[in-house]
Amino acid sequence: MRHVETSLLESATSHPLENFQIKFDDAFMLHEAAKKLDEELSTYIVTHAKAECMTLSKMVQSKLPRELRDMVYAHLLPRETYSLWHFAHDRQWLKSLQKTSRDHVFMGGYLLFDTMKEIGELWYERSTFVVLGFPLGRGSDPKPASEALDFLEDDGWGLDINVHQHVKHIYIRLDYMGNVHDNVDQLKANLRKLTSLGANVRVVLQLQCTYSPTKTLTGQQVVELVKKLRIVFPVLEELVKGGKRVMVNVKGYNLFDVKVEKLNAQSWISRLTKVLSDKGLIVQQP
């Protein structure tokens, strides 16, 4: 009797472990089968998607005028904001586009070269770029423009895009704390580099502290800041006369469009003081 009870006990205690092992083995087999199926599906998609995408690309390129093609491309492209501070980082946001669901748009072999170029041009036009100010971007020397702006010289995809002519929305940030003199020096160089952009560009001079975005200034501090900012007034005037829309943005708020007739210290002091001294102002992002 005791032997029978022992056998029953052993049988009862062994079943859960056996069941677990069976379930584990089944799950592993399902995982491996799903993995193999996914690999086969990916291979199938790549093999057939290239041909299908190329056929569609040829049809769109030959049948639709550029205006309608841009409408098609607009549905494929993100409208996003990219913060830039050095050249290597620029390449990261270019590469990130290839990791999204739209990666076929930015990879060779799927579309005609002309189609890829047109999509790239529209991507620059739809995107907003925020160039962070000194000391980010050019080591310890504030005189040259930030290397973040080097992206204007190279489209990064080898599509022969004239980036200067297609960037339409760009913020140039000034950190109004710390060594403002050096910060303004690079601001001037950054703005100067934008004079080569095409007409109808929206250039935004953004006053915001990168590391302390809610930082406020007293009335006298605003006066001192504007005194330093006067060195960029000539290049702002040049941008406006060149057909560009130039705006001043403080802590994420568009305060005013730069007008040549109001490009003077007193006008700027009166406009900036209220916002820069407001301790309760919630900072907005572009």
C-alpha positions in Angstrom: 0.0 0.0 0.0 2.8 2.3 0.9 4.6 1.5 -2.4 1.4 2.4 -4.3 1.0 5.7 -2.5 4.7 6.6 -3.2 4.3 5.8 -6.9 1.2 8.0 -7.1 3.0 10.9 -5.3 5.9 10.7 -7.7 3.6 10.6 -10.7 1.7 13.6 -9.4 4.8 15.7 -8.8 6.4 14.9 -12.2 3.5 15.9 -14.4 3.9 19.8 -14.0 7.6 19.6 -15.0 6.9 17.4 -17.9 4.0 19.7 -19.1 6.3 22.7 -18.7 9.0 21.1 -20.8 6.5 20.2 -23.5 5.1 23.7 -23.6 8.6 25.2 -23.7 9.6 22.9 -26.6 6.4 23.8 -28.5 6.9 27.5 -27.9 10.6 27.3 -29.1 9.5 25.5 -32.2 6.8 28.1 -32.9 9.4 30.9 -32.4 11.8 29.3 -34.8 9.1 28.7 -37.4 7.9 32.3 -37.1 11.5 33.5 -37.4 12.0 31.5 -40.6 8.7 32.7 -42.0 9.6 36.3 -41.2 12.9 35.9 -43.0 11.3 34.3 -46.0 8.6 37.0 -46.1 11.3 39.8 -45.9 13.2 38.2 -48.7 10.0 38.0 -50.8 9.1 41.6 -50.1 12.5 42.9 -51.0 12.7 40.8 -54.1 9.2 41.9 -55.4 9.0 45.3 -53.8 12.0 46.6 -55.7 10.4 45.8 -59.0 7.0 47.1 -58.0 8.3 50.3 -56.5 10.5 50.9 -59.6 7.5 50.4 -61.9 5.4 52.8 -59.8 8.2 55.3 -59.8 8.5 55.2 -63.6 4.8 55.6 -63.9 4.6 58.6 -61.5 7.6 60.2 -63.2 6.2 59.9 -66.7 2.5 60.5 -66.1 2.3 63.2 -63.5 3.5 66.8 -63.6 5.9 67.9 -60.8 3.1 69.6 -58.8 1.1 66.4 -58.6 4.2 64.3 -57.9 5.0 66.6 -54.9 1.5 65.9 -53.6 2.2 62.2 -53.7 5.6 62.6 -52.1 4.1 64.7 -49.3 2.1 61.7 -48.1 5.3 59.7 -47.8 7.3 62.3 -45.9 7.4 63.3 -42.3 7.1 66.9 -41.3 9.5 67.0 -38.3 11.9 69.2 -36.4 15.6 68.4 -36.2 18.0 69.9 -33.6 21.6 70.2 -34.9 24.8 71.1 -33.2 27.6 69.4 -35.1 28.3 67.8 -38.5 28.4 64.2 -37.4 25.0 64.6 -35.7 23.5 65.9 -39.0 24.3 62.5 -40.5 22.4 60.8 -37.7 19.1 62.4 -38.6 19.7 61.6 -42.2 20.3 57.9 -41.4 17.3 57.7 -39.0 15.0 58.2 -42.0 16.2 54.9 -43.4 15.0 53.1 -40.2 11.4 54.2 -40.5 8.6 52.6 -42.5 9.5 55.0 -45.3 12.9 53.5 -45.7 12.3 52.5 -49.4 12.0 56.2 -50.2 15.6 56.8 -49.1 17.2 53.7 -50.4 18.6 53.0 -53.8 17.2 50.3 -56.1 13.5 51.0 -55.3 13.0 54.4 -57.1 14.4 56.2 -60.1 17.2 58.6 -59.3 15.1 61.6 -60.4 12.3 60.5 -58.1 14.6 60.1 -55.2 16.0 63.6 -55.8 12.6 65.2 -56.0 11.6 63.5 -52.7 14.8 64.6 -51.1 14.2 68.2 -52.2 10.7 68.2 -50.7 12.0 66.6 -47.5 14.3 69.6 -47.0 11.4 72.0 -47.7 9.0 70.3 -45.2 11.6 69.9 -42.4 12.4 72.4 -39.7 16.0 72.7 -38.6 17.1 74.1 -35.2 20.8 75.0 -35.1 21.9 75.2 -31.4 24.2 78.1 -30.6 27.7 78.5 -29.2 29.5 76.8 -27.5 27.9 73.8 -29.3 29.0 73.4 -32.8 32.5 74.7 -33.3 34.8 74.0 -30.4 36.2 76.9 -28.5 36.2 79.4 -31.4 33.0 81.4 -31.7 34.0 83.3 -34.8 33.2 80.7 -37.5 29.7 79.5 -38.2 28.5 76.4 -36.4 29.6 73.2 -38.2 25.9 72.1 -37.8 25.3 74.4 -40.8 27.7 72.3 -42.9 24.7 70.2 -43.9 23.8 73.0 -46.3 26.8 72.1 -48.4 26.0 68.4 -48.8 22.6 66.6 -49.2 24.1 63.5 -47.6 22.4 61.1 -50.0 24.5 61.9 -53.1 21.4 63.1 -55.0 23.0 66.3 -56.2 20.4 68.4 -54.3 21.1 72.1 -54.0 20.3 72.2 -50.3 20.5 76.0 -50.1 17.6 76.3 -52.4 15.3 73.8 -50.6 15.7 74.5 -46.9 12.6 76.6 -46.0 12.4 76.6 -42.2 15.5 77.2 -40.0 16.0 78.3 -36.5 19.2 79.8 -35.2 19.4 79.7 -31.5 21.1 82.2 -29.2 21.7 81.1 -25.6 21.3 84.5 -23.8 23.1 83.3 -20.6 26.8 82.7 -20.0 29.3 84.2 -22.3 26.8 86.1 -24.4 29.6 88.0 -26.3 30.9 84.7 -27.8 27.4 83.4 -28.3 26.5 86.5 -30.3 29.7 86.3 -32.3 28.7 82.8 -33.6 25.1 84.0 -34.1 26.4 86.6 -36.5 28.4 84.0 -38.4 25.4 81.6 -38.5 23.1 84.2 -39.8 25.6 85.3 -42.4 25.7 81.8 -43.7 22.0 81.9 -44.3 22.2 84.8 -46.8 22.9 82.2 -49.5 19.6 80.5 -48.9 16.8 80.9 -51.5 14.1 83.4 -51.2 10.9 82.7 -49.2 12.9 81.1 -46.4 11.6 81.4 -42.8 14.6 82.3 -40.7 13.9 82.4 -37.0 16.3 84.0 -34.5 15.5 82.0 -31.3 16.4 83.4 -27.9 16.4 80.4 -25.6 18.8 78.9 -23.0 19.6 75.4 -24.1 20.2 74.1 -20.5 17.9 76.5 -18.6 15.0 77.2 -20.9 12.9 79.0 -18.3 15.7 81.4 -17.3 14.5 85.0 -17.0 16.3 88.4 -17.3 15.8 91.7 -15.5 15.1 94.9 -17.5 18.7 96.0 -17.3 19.9 92.6 -18.4 17.6 92.8 -21.5 19.2 96.2 -22.3 22.7 94.7 -22.1 21.6 91.8 -24.2 20.2 94.0 -27.0 23.4 96.1 -27.0 25.3 92.9 -27.8 22.7 91.9 -30.4 23.2 95.1 -32.4 26.1 93.6 -34.2 23.7 91.2 -36.0 21.3 93.9 -37.1 23.1 94.5 -40.4 23.0 90.8 -41.4 19.3 90.6 -40.3 18.6 93.6 -42.6 20.5 91.8 -45.4 18.3 88.7 -44.9 15.1 90.7 -45.0 16.1 92.6 -48.1 17.0 89.3 -49.7 13.4 88.2 -49.6 13.5 86.0 -46.5 11.0 86.2 -43.7 13.0 86.8 -40.5 11.3 86.3 -37.1 12.3 86.6 -33.5 11.3 83.8 -31.2 11.7 83.8 -27.4 11.2 80.6 -25.5 9.2 79.1 -28.3 6.9 82.1 -28.9 7.1 84.0 -32.2 7.2 87.6 -31.0 7.6 89.6 -34.2 8.8 89.7 -37.8 12.0 91.7 -38.3 11.3 94.9 -40.2 14.1 97.1 -41.5 12.4 100.3 -40.2 12.2 98.8 -36.7 15.7 97.3 -36.6 16.9 99.4 -33.6 17.8 98.8 -30.0 14.9 100.7 -28.4 12.3 98.8 -30.4 13.9 95.4 -29.5 14.2 96.3 -25.8 10.5 97.1 -25.5 9.5 93.9 -27.3 11.8 91.5 -25.5 11.6 92.8 -21.9 8.1 91.5 -21.2 8.7 88.0 -22.4 12.3 87.5 -21.1 11.3 88.8 -17.6 8.2 86.7 -17.3 8.9 84.0 -14.7 5.6 82.2 -15.3 6.0 81.8 -19.0 5.8 78.2 -20.2 8.5 77.3 -22.7 7.3 76.1 -26.1 9.2 73.9 -28.6 9.3 74.8 -32.3 
